[in-house]
Amino acid sequence: MPPKNEENVQDLEQWLWAAANILRGPVDMADFKAYIFPLLFLKRLSDVYDEEFAEALDLSNNDEEFAQLAEQHRFQIPEGAHWSNIRKLNQSVGTAIGKAMRAIERANPNNLFQIFGDVQWTNKARLPDSLLRDLVEHFSGKNLSASVVPDDMLGDAYEYLIKKFADKSRKSAGEFFTPRSVVELMINILDPRPGETIYDPSCGSGGMLIEAVKHVKEEGGDPRLLFGRIYGQEKNLNTASIARMNLILHGMEDFSIATADTLREPQFVQRDTLMTFDCVIANPPFSLKSWGEDLWENDRWGRNIAGTPPASNGDWAWLQHMISSMSTGNGRMAVVVPLGALFRGQSEGRIRSAILDMDIIDTVIELGSNLFYGASIPACIVVARSRKPKNRKNSVQFINASDLLLKGRNQNTLENEHIKQIFELYQSHDEVELFSRIVPNDVIRANNADLSPNKYVTKHMAETLISVDEAMSALRTAADAVKQSEQRVLQILTNWKLL
């Protein structure tokens, strides 16, 4: 039974969303996350610091000097940078917030450097003092110390808020959010284990890395064995900051999130080679244009293992980067790509053929349409392994799961039952009519290295459409029913002497 003072997660979620709604009007909804998450994180840091201070006082018979020692705190809060200092102000609130955040970053250079992003808190046209005071007072209404709001609870509420922002942002949400059901399926397939390294080269808000940590915990492993083994890279500074806050709020203490363009400037390197990882997972931008093809032909990191993708589509640049990032032996990867990348043109066909020669493509899963924010087109999950099991060598498993979804008004969803079905198809590695087929690499290569599942696993029309005879029979039945209804109405009117 939870402690009496522990927050209810639904109440916490509603409270966080109410904070976001305070910004309505002056701030575009797509920008809510850039303001709300840093304030939430600052409040959490302050409340946890107070909790640690009180615990240290109890241990030391109220020795305040002892309670202030850096060793007593996970993160340092410099004088004047505490939440309570901001709450006292009626004017220049944005200036105080910005100064407090910079001071905390400087006081914790190893783990909080630039974590609050680059929001201009002093912009009074967008953030007048009255609005910021309302926000500060709202956040002051709950104690966010660890004993009241444990890491898992606050982390889940944080993820809820990311999902809400994605729902409201819609088109731009794909830049920072992947539907959690898709992430769960990919993580189940990769099955990360305690002590393994996990890397997302396009990490967005960090959801895939968080799901990997959850998976290890749910499988009975100690997530602390992932400390120092979580890596991510994200081009957008504010989105990378959200990912870092996300990991900390989920209890992760040691990880690396870099900010730079992965295809042009990969950050996880050792001397002249890329670092390699046990699990590589990503949902990179679909069909990215101007992705850095001018540097690719002579890529200094040796990622051009199968050829240079066209300037208009960077999908196979991402795939080659991720393949190059897999560790030898146990390395495995799962990546979301648009369906077109698996059958387009001769130049990409040559790349696919060269990748097939390496015999690392394990499975390709076609998902249904309109599952992803900002992209209604069908997408696929490509699974690769640096060393495939003997029974999977020289072939690729194709799973056509395009009809496994729940249709919605604005967006379709992958439900738990669908995740289970797809994962069981993957695990069994069997051929199942209408869903799964094992195809030799030679057959695929002969088809211009077409890796689209619907090329090899077709949904028979007879399964979804009635025949012409059945259609005509249904029409005749409907016509007979209408005729009978007309006769009944006429009979009633006659009986009532209305005709």
Secondary structure as UniProt FT lines:
FT   TURN            4..5
FT   HELIX           9..21
FT   TURN            22..23
FT   TURN            25..26
FT   HELIX           29..31
FT   HELIX           32..59
FT   TURN            60..61
FT   HELIX           64..68
FT   HELIX           70..72
FT   TURN            79..80
FT   HELIX           83..87
FT   HELIX           93..107
FT   TURN            109..111
FT   TURN            113..118
FT   TURN            121..122
FT   TURN            124..126
FT   HELIX           129..139
FT   TURN            140..141
FT   TURN            146..148
FT   HELIX           151..169
FT   HELIX           170..175
FT   HELIX           180..190
FT   TURN            194..195
FT   STRAND          198..200
FT   TURN            201..202
FT   TURN            204..205
FT   HELIX           207..218
FT   TURN            219..220
FT   HELIX           223..226
FT   TURN            227..228
FT   STRAND          230..234
FT   HELIX           237..249
FT   TURN            250..251
FT   STRAND          256..259
FT   TURN            262..264
FT   STRAND          269..270
FT   TURN            271..272
FT   STRAND          273..274
FT   STRAND          279..282
FT   TURN            286..287
FT   HELIX           293..296
FT   TURN            297..298
FT   TURN            300..301
FT   TURN            311..312
FT   HELIX           315..324
FT   TURN            328..330
FT   STRAND          332..338
FT   HELIX           339..342
FT   HELIX           346..358
FT   STRAND          361..366
FT   TURN            373..374
FT   STRAND          379..385
FT   HELIX           390..392
FT   TURN            393..394
FT   STRAND          395..400
FT   TURN            402..403
FT   HELIX           416..428
FT   TURN            433..435
FT   STRAND          436..440
FT   HELIX           441..446
FT   TURN            447..449
FT   HELIX           453..455
FT   HELIX           461..464
FT   HELIX           468..495
FT   TURN            496..497
//
